[in-house]
């Protein structure tokens, strides 16, 4: 129960004022009689014994209103089974608080909360969580891309802003992270999370023009092969933004860059950020296909060339395909972008399939999307 959330000795637990306050809040007037640590499995020394668990629970025996009661104080600890980030562990506790009472004969929930320094903070009777952040001045980079699509031509600052994006990404991607399991987790989430490829595919309505069920099933199958190819590329785990698209990147009047809404624990493959931004040069060109040759193709090429040269990431083109697929599945999904035509959707998914089928990504594949432009 220290700041590392490991429990001190039993004698120390008796004098822990936090536990006393916690019990007093949940059971007014209760007297604590005994505190003891619970094992994950009482038969842990047997052949089938379970050694590991998702926390370090404490049993607290008490007397309340003349009755003897026992309660369990659960705490969550990091592990590689989807509990790497604090938000994952909060999710575990909140789901328990919200669902235990739905099941007959399940243990009751008396409270849910969080540690704060040397105390507990109760979340009982609260609603949704909220996040308060500063306001960042500037225009989303998407505003630039729309202007380029409309004019079909580049302005003096457009290459400079691509270079600024690249410099920023190189500066964070050079930060290597040591937790191997987070890389495997990031690749698993790329496919299997609600925000990943499977979740995006599940979000497609039935009978979408350009994205029949058979096509989406084929794309999923191709992506699954990439998971097995990539899941142990631990050396690629770096600091990332995690949602580096043009609506989360702002430029002010001096072309200074600001970022919004980092995601996915900011840990993963650099290819995540590269794909998230790069596909938008294709996407915004669909507004005005002739603008591909005159404006967006030069930006697309500049982005790839500059990043590859500055980062010296020689593996990037070997691993980026499923990330490109994921981001294109977002752009082609009518739930997210309802105004994309069936033809444009089909061309995006053509690009996805061609990309996934190759061992190494070739940026020139993008030209086929606009072959008739």
C-alpha positions as CSV (number, residue, x, y, z in Angstrom):
1,X,0.0,0.0,0.0
2,X,3.0,2.2,-0.4
3,X,3.3,4.5,-3.4
4,X,4.4,1.4,-5.4
5,X,1.1,-0.2,-4.3
6,X,2.9,-3.1,-2.5
7,X,1.5,-3.9,0.8
8,X,3.6,-3.4,3.9
9,X,3.7,-5.9,6.8
10,X,0.6,-6.9,8.6
11,X,1.6,-4.8,11.7
12,X,2.0,-1.7,9.5
13,X,-1.4,-2.3,8.0
14,X,-3.1,-2.1,11.4
15,X,-1.8,1.5,11.8
16,X,-2.4,2.6,8.2
17,X,-4.7,5.6,8.5
18,X,-5.8,5.4,4.9
19,X,-7.4,2.0,5.4
20,X,-9.1,3.2,8.5
21,X,-10.5,6.2,6.6
22,X,-11.5,4.0,3.7
23,X,-13.5,1.6,6.0
24,X,-15.0,4.5,7.9
25,X,-16.3,6.0,4.7
26,X,-17.8,2.7,3.5
27,X,-19.0,1.4,6.9
28,X,-19.6,4.3,9.4
29,X,-18.7,3.3,12.9
30,X,-17.0,0.0,11.9
31,X,-14.2,-1.5,13.9
32,X,-11.3,-3.2,12.0
33,X,-10.5,-6.6,13.6
34,X,-7.9,-8.1,11.2
35,X,-6.2,-7.4,8.0
36,X,-4.5,-10.2,5.9
37,X,-3.1,-10.6,2.4
38,X,-4.8,-13.0,0.1
39,X,-3.0,-15.3,-2.3
40,X,-3.9,-15.7,-5.9
41,X,-4.4,-19.4,-5.4
42,X,-4.4,-21.2,-2.0
43,X,-3.1,-24.3,-3.9
44,X,-0.3,-22.5,-5.6
45,X,2.2,-25.3,-4.8
46,X,0.3,-27.9,-6.7
47,X,0.8,-28.9,-10.3
48,X,-2.2,-26.8,-11.5
49,X,-1.6,-24.0,-9.0
50,X,-2.0,-20.4,-10.1
51,X,0.9,-18.2,-9.1
52,X,0.1,-14.8,-10.7
53,X,-2.9,-12.6,-10.3
54,X,-4.0,-9.1,-11.4
55,X,-3.4,-7.5,-8.0
56,X,-2.6,-7.9,-4.4
57,X,-5.9,-8.2,-2.5
58,X,-6.3,-7.7,1.2
59,X,-9.0,-9.3,3.4
60,X,-10.3,-6.9,6.1
61,X,-12.4,-8.4,8.9
62,X,-14.5,-5.9,10.8
63,X,-17.4,-5.4,13.2
64,X,-20.2,-3.2,11.9
65,X,-23.5,-2.5,13.6
66,X,-23.0,-5.5,15.8
67,X,-22.3,-7.9,12.9
68,X,-19.0,-9.5,11.8
69,X,-18.2,-8.8,8.1
70,X,-15.3,-9.4,5.8
71,X,-14.5,-7.3,2.8
72,X,-11.6,-7.4,0.2
73,X,-9.6,-4.4,-0.9
74,X,-8.4,-5.0,-4.4
75,X,-5.6,-3.1,-6.1
76,X,-4.4,-3.4,-9.7
77,X,-0.8,-3.9,-10.7
78,X,0.9,-3.6,-14.2
79,X,1.2,-6.7,-16.3
80,X,1.5,-7.6,-20.0
81,X,-2.1,-8.8,-20.3
82,X,-3.7,-5.5,-21.2
83,X,-2.9,-3.7,-17.9
84,X,0.3,-1.9,-18.9
85,X,-1.1,1.6,-18.5
86,X,-2.8,3.2,-15.5
87,X,-5.9,3.8,-17.7
88,X,-6.1,0.0,-18.3
89,X,-6.0,-0.7,-14.6
90,X,-8.7,2.0,-13.9
91,X,-10.8,0.4,-16.5
92,X,-10.6,-3.0,-14.8
93,X,-11.8,-1.5,-11.5
94,X,-14.6,0.6,-13.0
95,X,-15.9,-2.3,-15.1
96,X,-16.0,-4.4,-11.9
97,X,-17.8,-1.7,-10.0
98,X,-20.4,-1.3,-12.8
99,X,-21.0,-5.0,-13.6
100,X,-20.6,-7.1,-10.4
101,X,-24.1,-6.1,-9.3
102,X,-25.6,-7.3,-12.6
103,X,-24.9,-11.0,-11.8
104,X,-26.9,-13.1,-9.3
105,X,-24.9,-14.3,-6.3
106,X,-21.9,-12.2,-7.2
107,X,-19.9,-10.4,-4.5
108,X,-21.2,-6.8,-3.9
109,X,-19.3,-3.7,-4.5
110,X,-19.2,-1.2,-1.7
111,X,-16.9,1.5,-3.2
112,X,-14.6,2.2,-6.0
113,X,-11.8,4.8,-6.1
114,X,-8.2,5.6,-6.6
115,X,-5.0,6.2,-4.7
116,X,-3.8,9.8,-4.3
117,X,-0.5,10.2,-2.6
118,X,-1.1,8.8,0.9
119,X,-4.9,8.5,0.7
120,X,-7.8,6.9,-1.2
121,X,-10.2,9.0,-3.3
122,X,-13.7,7.5,-3.6
123,X,-15.4,7.5,-6.9
124,X,-18.7,6.2,-5.5
125,X,-21.8,8.0,-7.0
126,X,-19.7,9.7,-9.7
127,X,-20.5,9.8,-13.4
128,X,-18.2,10.1,-16.4
129,X,-14.6,11.0,-16.0
130,X,-13.5,14.3,-17.5
131,X,-10.2,15.8,-18.8
132,X,-9.3,19.5,-18.5
133,X,-6.5,20.8,-20.7
134,X,-5.1,24.0,-21.9
135,X,-6.3,25.6,-25.1
136,X,-3.8,25.6,-28.0
137,X,-3.8,28.4,-30.6
138,X,-3.6,27.6,-34.2
139,X,-5.3,26.0,-37.2
140,X,-5.5,22.2,-37.7
141,X,-3.2,21.0,-40.5
142,X,-6.3,19.7,-42.1
143,X,-7.2,23.3,-42.9
144,X,-4.0,23.5,-45.0
145,X,-4.7,20.3,-46.8
146,X,-8.2,21.5,-47.7
147,X,-6.8,24.7,-49.1
148,X,-4.3,22.8,-51.2
149,X,-7.0,20.5,-52.5
150,X,-9.1,23.5,-53.5
151,X,-6.3,25.4,-55.2
152,X,-4.5,22.3,-56.7
153,X,-1.2,24.1,-56.1
154,X,1.4,24.4,-53.3
155,X,2.2,27.5,-51.3
156,X,5.7,28.5,-50.1
157,X,5.0,27.2,-46.6
158,X,3.7,23.8,-47.5
159,X,7.1,22.0,-47.9
160,X,8.3,23.8,-44.7
161,X,5.3,22.4,-42.8
162,X,6.0,18.9,-44.0
163,X,9.6,19.3,-42.8
164,X,8.3,20.5,-39.4
165,X,6.1,17.4,-39.1
166,X,9.1,15.2,-40.0
167,X,11.4,16.9,-37.5
168,X,8.9,16.5,-34.7
169,X,8.3,12.8,-35.4
170,X,12.0,12.1,-35.6
171,X,12.6,13.9,-32.3
172,X,10.1,11.7,-30.4
173,X,10.7,8.4,-32.3
174,X,14.4,8.5,-31.3
175,X,13.2,7.9,-27.7
176,X,13.5,4.1,-27.3
177,X,11.4,2.4,-24.7
178,X,12.4,-0.8,-22.9
179,X,9.1,-2.6,-22.1
180,X,9.1,-5.4,-24.7
181,X,5.5,-6.4,-23.9
182,X,4.2,-3.0,-24.9
183,X,5.3,-3.5,-28.4
184,X,3.5,-6.8,-28.6
185,X,0.5,-5.1,-27.0
186,X,0.6,-2.3,-29.6
187,X,0.6,-4.7,-32.5
188,X,-2.3,-6.7,-30.9
189,X,-4.2,-3.5,-30.4
190,X,-3.5,-2.5,-34.0
191,X,-5.7,-5.4,-35.0
192,X,-7.9,-6.4,-32.2
193,X,-8.9,-3.3,-30.2
194,X,-12.1,-1.5,-30.7
195,X,-10.2,1.4,-32.2
196,X,-8.0,-1.0,-34.3
197,X,-8.6,-2.8,-37.6
198,X,-11.2,-5.3,-36.3
199,X,-13.1,-2.6,-34.5
200,X,-13.1,-0.4,-37.6
201,X,-14.3,-3.2,-39.8
202,X,-17.0,-4.0,-37.3
203,X,-18.2,-0.4,-37.6
204,X,-18.8,-0.6,-41.3
205,X,-22.6,-0.6,-42.1
206,X,-23.9,-3.5,-44.2
207,X,-23.8,-3.1,-48.0
208,X,-21.4,-0.2,-48.2
209,X,-20.5,0.6,-51.8
210,X,-16.9,-0.2,-52.5
211,X,-16.5,-2.2,-49.2
212,X,-18.5,-5.5,-49.5
213,X,-18.2,-8.0,-46.6
214,X,-15.9,-10.3,-48.7
215,X,-13.5,-7.5,-49.2
216,X,-13.3,-6.5,-45.6
217,X,-12.9,-10.1,-44.6
218,X,-10.0,-10.5,-47.0
219,X,-8.3,-7.3,-45.6
220,X,-8.7,-8.6,-42.0
221,X,-7.1,-11.9,-43.1
222,X,-4.1,-10.2,-44.7
223,X,-3.6,-8.1,-41.6
224,X,-3.6,-11.1,-39.3
225,X,-0.5,-12.4,-41.2
226,X,1.3,-9.1,-40.5
227,X,0.6,-9.4,-36.8
228,X,2.6,-12.6,-36.7
229,X,5.4,-11.1,-38.8
230,X,5.7,-8.0,-36.5
231,X,4.7,-8.9,-32.9
232,X,8.3,-9.5,-31.7
233,X,10.0,-6.6,-33.3
234,X,10.7,-5.3,-29.8
235,X,13.5,-3.0,-30.9
236,X,11.0,-0.8,-32.6
237,X,9.2,0.3,-29.5
238,X,9.5,4.1,-29.3
239,X,7.7,7.1,-28.0
240,X,4.9,8.0,-30.4
241,X,2.0,10.4,-30.5
242,X,-0.4,7.6,-31.4
243,X,-3.0,9.6,-33.3
244,X,-0.9,11.9,-35.5
245,X,-3.4,13.0,-38.0
246,X,-4.1,16.5,-39.5
247,X,-6.9,17.3,-37.0
248,X,-4.6,16.7,-34.0
249,X,-1.7,18.9,-35.4
250,X,-2.0,22.7,-35.2
251,X,0.1,25.3,-36.8
252,X,0.0,28.9,-35.6
253,X,0.6,32.0,-37.7
254,X,4.4,31.5,-37.3
255,X,4.2,27.9,-38.4
256,X,4.9,26.7,-34.9
257,X,3.5,23.2,-34.3
258,X,1.2,22.1,-31.4
259,X,-0.3,18.7,-30.7
260,X,-3.6,17.5,-29.4
261,X,-4.9,14.2,-28.1
262,X,-2.0,11.8,-27.9
263,X,-3.3,8.2,-27.7
264,X,-2.4,4.5,-27.2
265,X,-0.1,5.3,-24.3
266,X,2.3,7.1,-26.6
267,X,4.2,3.8,-27.0
268,X,4.4,1.8,-30.2
269,X,5.9,1.6,-33.6
270,X,7.0,4.8,-35.4
271,X,5.1,3.5,-38.4
272,X,1.9,4.3,-36.5
273,X,2.5,8.0,-36.6
274,X,3.9,7.9,-40.2
275,X,0.9,6.2,-41.5
276,X,-1.6,8.3,-39.6
277,X,-0.3,11.5,-41.3
278,X,0.8,10.1,-44.7
279,X,-2.6,8.7,-45.7
280,X,-4.1,12.1,-45.5
281,X,-2.1,13.3,-48.5
282,X,-4.0,10.6,-50.4
283,X,-7.3,11.3,-48.7
284,X,-7.4,15.1,-49.3
285,X,-6.4,14.6,-52.9
286,X,-9.7,12.7,-53.4
287,X,-11.4,16.0,-53.1
288,X,-9.8,17.1,-56.3
289,X,-7.9,14.2,-58.0
290,X,-5.9,16.4,-60.5
291,X,-4.4,18.0,-57.4
292,X,-2.5,14.7,-56.7
293,X,0.0,15.4,-59.5
294,X,0.3,19.1,-58.9
295,X,0.4,19.2,-55.1
296,X,-0.2,16.2,-53.0
297,X,2.1,13.8,-54.7
298,X,5.1,16.1,-54.1
299,X,4.1,16.4,-50.4
300,X,3.6,12.7,-50.1
301,X,7.1,12.0,-51.5
302,X,8.7,14.8,-49.5
303,X,7.2,13.3,-46.3
304,X,8.5,9.8,-46.9
305,X,11.9,10.8,-48.2
306,X,12.6,13.3,-45.5
307,X,11.5,11.0,-42.7
308,X,13.5,8.0,-44.0
309,X,16.6,10.2,-44.4
310,X,16.4,11.9,-41.1
311,X,15.3,8.9,-39.0
312,X,17.5,6.3,-40.7
313,X,14.7,3.9,-40.0
314,X,15.6,1.2,-42.5
315,X,12.8,-1.1,-41.3
316,X,10.0,1.3,-41.7
317,X,8.9,0.2,-45.2
318,X,8.9,-3.4,-44.0
319,X,6.4,-2.8,-41.2
320,X,4.2,0.1,-42.2
321,X,1.7,-1.8,-44.3
322,X,-0.9,-2.8,-41.6
323,X,-0.7,0.8,-40.1
324,X,-1.6,2.2,-43.5
325,X,-4.4,-0.3,-43.8
326,X,-5.8,0.7,-40.4
327,X,-5.8,4.4,-41.2
328,X,-7.3,3.9,-44.7
329,X,-10.0,1.8,-43.1
330,X,-10.9,4.8,-40.9
331,X,-11.0,7.2,-43.9
332,X,-13.1,4.7,-46.0
333,X,-15.6,4.1,-43.2
334,X,-18.8,5.9,-43.8
335,X,-19.4,6.2,-40.1
336,X,-16.3,8.4,-39.8
337,X,-16.4,10.0,-43.2
338,X,-20.0,9.8,-44.7
339,X,-19.2,11.9,-47.7
340,X,-16.6,9.6,-49.3
341,X,-18.0,8.2,-52.5
342,X,-18.2,4.6,-53.3
343,X,-15.5,5.0,-56.0
344,X,-13.1,6.8,-53.7
345,X,-13.7,4.2,-51.0
346,X,-12.9,1.4,-53.5
347,X,-9.7,3.1,-54.5
348,X,-8.5,3.5,-51.0
349,X,-9.2,-0.2,-50.3
350,X,-7.4,-1.1,-53.5
351,X,-4.4,0.7,-52.1
352,X,-4.8,-1.2,-48.8
353,X,-4.9,-4.6,-50.5
354,X,-2.0,-3.9,-52.7
355,X,0.0,-2.6,-49.8
356,X,-0.7,-5.6,-47.6
357,X,0.2,-8.1,-50.3
358,X,3.7,-6.8,-50.7
359,X,6.6,-7.7,-48.4
360,X,7.9,-4.1,-48.4
361,X,5.9,-0.9,-49.0
362,X,6.6,1.1,-52.1
363,X,5.3,4.7,-51.7
364,X,4.8,4.8,-55.5
365,X,1.8,2.5,-55.1
366,X,-0.2,5.6,-54.2
367,X,-0.1,6.8,-57.9
368,X,-2.4,4.0,-58.8
369,X,-5.2,5.6,-56.8
370,X,-5.1,8.6,-59.1
371,X,-4.3,6.8,-62.4
372,X,-7.2,8.3,-64.2
373,X,-6.9,11.7,-62.6
